[in-house]
Amino acid sequence: MIPRRVIILACAVTLVSAFFSFYIYDHPRVDAKAYDKIGWNFAQGRGYVEEESLAATPRLDDAIIRVGPGYEFFLAGVYSIVGHRYWVVWLLHAVLRGASVILIYLIAEMLFASAGVSFLAAIFFGFSPDLIVINSFLLTETLFIFLIIAAVYATLLYNAKKYSSTIIFFVGILWALAILVRPIALLPFFIVFGNLLWYRTWKNLAILCIAPVLLIGSWSTYATYRYGSFILTTTAGGYDLWVGNNIDATGGFEKSPEIQALRNTIHSVELEKISRKKYFEFLFGHPFKFIELQFRKLAMYIDILRPGGVWFGLYSHKWLLLCVITASLVGTTIFFVFGLAGFVVLIRGRTDILSRMFLAIALVAPLGVVPIIVETRYRYPFFPFLAISAAFFLTQKSFDKKLISKILLILMVFAGYDLWSNWNILIEKLVRILTL
């Protein structure tokens, strides 16, 4: 049974998330605009294209280079029912956030058998400023986080229920849907796959793979045939690898002049092939620069001084923007300082299968982002794990001050390196905020 206070909390999170979205009422732009256009064109029967005029020549269109297709299908499903109405998507996002709060509570309860830890984890996650803000944009994060949390819960439930074949089928469905939204979900899926392989549960291993083969395989077959080259989900992977790993790269999504020139002249399938080639040329041709870039991106990922970076609709609300930035800094600090401390305590003291699965899935989350490109919002899928871990640490009877001091020192070193290596970008953003 889910306690009444958890249901009330989930409803409160849903209302707060929906209210914030309606208050700033931001229209899609940049990535969100692309997802919106693809979803709408698909709902209108024009196919999986971003530009309506290119419906007959999809190889010239940019849709396949966007992360997807899961979120675009989600938008298309909404638009085909209610029309081109953003507010319905915001409401559904808010509902997904409320459902995620309940799942966070259930995961923590399963791991720690403590209502206090579970409820605090749900509060941390539900009222995370960054996750409330991201709810108001047509971006993949809200749906992706929900699917990841649901998949983790189903995975832990499977292990707790002594390897039920019925549950593992739904585990496969949830991981397959998460992969279709963002392919980085392949990494935690491989953890689940490897666990079954290790224990040689062949029947359940086969059941786990049914949904991924059918769902991802069907889309991959369609896309490969349509574009004349193998595509698992989209061509975003190779392109992003090159953007984040070249001699002019900063770690974020800043395209070099060479990349921008090719982006404007060749279609996405050819660009993906060239991107992979350029990535390996850079890796072997400039190994020390490559290593420095990975360190820089790791610093960007765990920098507690980086507030949430998706503020499009907030620039017209100066005081709200300043409040959100402040709250984001506080929330990020709580997550990383106490969340990482909780991981250390778990690694030292827990050897049960549920804790090991939780830790393994949590700790591969950064590995799907750091080697490619890092934007502030790309670390949001790590927040649910940090929320649970932080709640666990803060409810311990003994407070390990030495551990907190060490983690703070490490985080400040990374924050200092991030500030040093990206000071011009950070100063530019700070000036823009102060001159609003």
C-alpha positions, -999 to 999 in steps of 0.1 A, spaced: 0 0 0 12 35 -9 8 58 22 -16 87 19 11 113 25 30 100 -5 -1 103 -27 -7 138 -14 30 146 -21 27 133 -56 -4 154 -62 13 185 -48 43 179 -71 20 174 -101 2 207 -93 34 227 -87 50 214 -119 18 221 -140 14 256 -124 50 265 -132 46 254 -168 15 275 -173 30 305 -155 60 309 -178 41 295 -208 71 290 -229 68 281 -266 91 255 -281 125 266 -293 158 250 -304 157 212 -296 121 215 -282 110 232 -314 125 204 -335 108 177 -314 75 196 -316 77 198 -354 86 162 -359 58 151 -336 33 173 -353 43 162 -388 42 125 -378 7 131 -363 -4 147 -396 8 117 -416 38 134 -432 62 109 -418 92 112 -394 104 146 -407 112 180 -391 104 201 -422 71 195 -439 86 205 -472 110 176 -470 84 149 -464 91 133 -498 129 135 -493 136 124 -457 173 119 -463 176 157 -466 158 163 -434 173 167 -399 148 146 -380 170 115 -379 198 134 -363 177 144 -334 176 122 -303 146 99 -305 123 86 -318 105 78 -285 97 114 -274 86 124 -308 63 94 -309 49 105 -275 42 140 -289 27 126 -320 4 104 -299 -8 135 -279 -12 157 -310 -31 131 -329 -57 130 -301 -60 166 -289 -44 186 -317 -14 209 -316 -17 219 -279 14 224 -259 -5 227 -226 -17 191 -228 20 180 -230 28 201 -200 0 185 -180 11 150 -190 47 159 -180 33 170 -146 14 137 -142 46 118 -151 65 137 -124 38 129 -99 40 92 -109 78 93 -106 75 106 -70 56 75 -61 81 52 -79 110 70 -61 93 62 -28 87 26 -37 123 21 -48 137 36 -16 113 16 5 124 -16 -13 161 -7 -7 160 5 29 126 -6 44 124 29 59 94 52 55 116 81 66 142 76 39 116 69 13 95 100 20 126 123 21 138 109 -12 104 115 -27 105 151 -14 140 157 -27 131 144 -62 96 159 -64 107 195 -54 140 195 -73 140 230 -89 157 218 -120 132 190 -126 102 214 -120 117 238 -146 124 211 -172 88 200 -170 77 232 -187 97 225 -219 90 200 -247 122 182 -240 129 145 -235 140 146 -198 106 143 -180 95 113 -200 130 97 -200 134 101 -162 100 85 -156 108 55 -178 142 51 -162 127 52 -127 99 28 -137 125 4 -153 147 5 -122 117 -2 -100 106 -31 -122 142 -44 -122 145 -43 -84 110 -59 -81 121 -87 -104 151 -94 -82 131 -91 -50 104 -115 -63 129 -143 -70 131 -138 -107 95 -138 -119 92 -144 -157 61 -121 -158 79 -91 -142 110 -95 -165 88 -91 -195 77 -57 -183 113 -49 -174 122 -54 -210 94 -32 -222 103 -3 -199 140 -4 -208 132 -6 -245 110 25 -243 137 43 -224 163 34 -251 139 47 -278 137 80 -259 174 83 -253 199 56 -264 221 61 -233 196 38 -215 214 10 -233 241 11 -206 218 3 -176 200 -22 -198 233 -40 -203 236 -41 -165 203 -60 -163 212 -82 -192 246 -90 -177 230 -99 -144 208 -125 -160 237 -137 -181 259 -141 -150 233 -163 -132 225 -182 -164 188 -176 -162 184 -183 -199 146 -183 -201 143 -150 -184 171 -136 -205 152 -145 -236 120 -129 -222 139 -97 -213 150 -94 -249 115 -98 -265 104 -62 -262 137 -46 -271 140 -68 -302 104 -60 -313 103 -23 -304 138 -11 -312 144 -37 -339 113 -27 -358 122 10 -357 159 2 -366 148 -19 -396 125 8 -408 151 36 -404 179 15 -419 158 7 -450 146 43 -453 180 59 -451 201 32 -467 225 28 -438 223 10 -404 206 31 -378 198 18 -343 176 47 -332 189 79 -348 222 92 -361 227 116 -332 252 94 -315 281 97 -340 274 134 -346 274 142 -308 306 122 -304 324 144 -329 309 177 -315 322 167 -280 355 154 -291 375 175 -315 405 198 -312 382 229 -308 357 212 -285 347 228 -252 328 198 -238 294 212 -245 273 214 -277 294 241 -294 300 231 -330 334 238 -346 335 257 -379 343 225 -397 314 207 -381 290 236 -388 300 237 -425 294 200 -430 262 202 -410 249 228 -435 260 209 -467 255 172 -463 226 150 -451 226 135 -417 234 99 -427 267 109 -444 274 133 -415 271 105 -390 296 83 -409 321 112 -412 315 121 -375 325 86 -363 356 87 -386 366 121 -372 361 110 -336 386 81 -340 410 103 -358 409 128 -329 412 100 -303 443 85 -318 458 117 -332 454 138 -300 452 114 -271 462 140 -244 437 165 -256 411 137 -257 419 128 -220 417 165 -210 383 168 -226 369 139 -207 382 154 -174 367 187 -184 333 171 -192 333 152 -160 339 185 -142 310 201 -160 288 171 -151 294 172 -113 300 210 -109 278 220 -80 282 257 -90 264 251 -123 227 258 -119 200 244 -142 207 255 -177 173 256 -193 159 290 -186 144 300 -220 110 311 -207 124 327 -175 143 356 -191 111 377 -191 107 369 -153 139 383 -138 131 378 -101 117 343 -108 149 335 -128 171 346 -99 151 325 -74 153 295 -97 190 298 -101 195 301 -64 172 271 -57 190 252 -84 224 258 -68 211 247 -34 194 216 -48 224 206 -69 247 209 -39 224 187 -17 222 161 -45 259 158 -53 273 163 -18 250 140 2 241 118 -28 277 109 -35 283 104 2 254 80 3 268 60 -26 301 56 -7 283 44 24 262 19 3 293 6 -15 311 1 19 282 -15 37 257 -32 14 262 -64 -6 227 -75 -12 215 -79 -48 190 -50 -47 217 -25 -35 242 -38 -60 218 -34 -89 207 1 -78 244 12 -75 254 -3 -108 226 13 -127 231 46 -109 269 48 -115 267 40 -152 244 70 -157 273 95 -161 291 71 -185 264 76 -210 269 113 -211 305 123 -202 323 106 -231 300 124 -256 288 159 -247 277 175 -215 250 201 -210 236 209 -176 203 192 -183 220 160 -194 228 152 -158 191 153 -147 186 115 -152 212 111 -125 191 131 -100 166 104 -90 195 82 -78 212 111 -60 179 119 -43 175 84 -30 211 82 -19 211 117 -3 180 108 17 196 76 29 228 94 40 210 122 58 188 98 78 218 78 91 223 79 129 260 88 126 269 117 103 303 111 87 318 146 86 351 135 72 334 118 43 315 150 35 346 171 38 364 149 13 335 149 -12 332 187 -9 369 191 -16 367 169 -47 336 187 -59 352 221 -55 383 210 -74 361 199 -103 341 231 -100 373 252 -101 385 234 -132 351 239 -149 352 276 -141 388 279 -153 382 260 -186 348 276 -194 351 310 -177 343 329 -209 311 310 -214 301 313 -178 309 350 -176 288 356 -207 258 339 -191 263 357 -159 265 391 -176 233 383 -196 214 375 -163 227 406 -145 217 429 -173 182 417 -177 
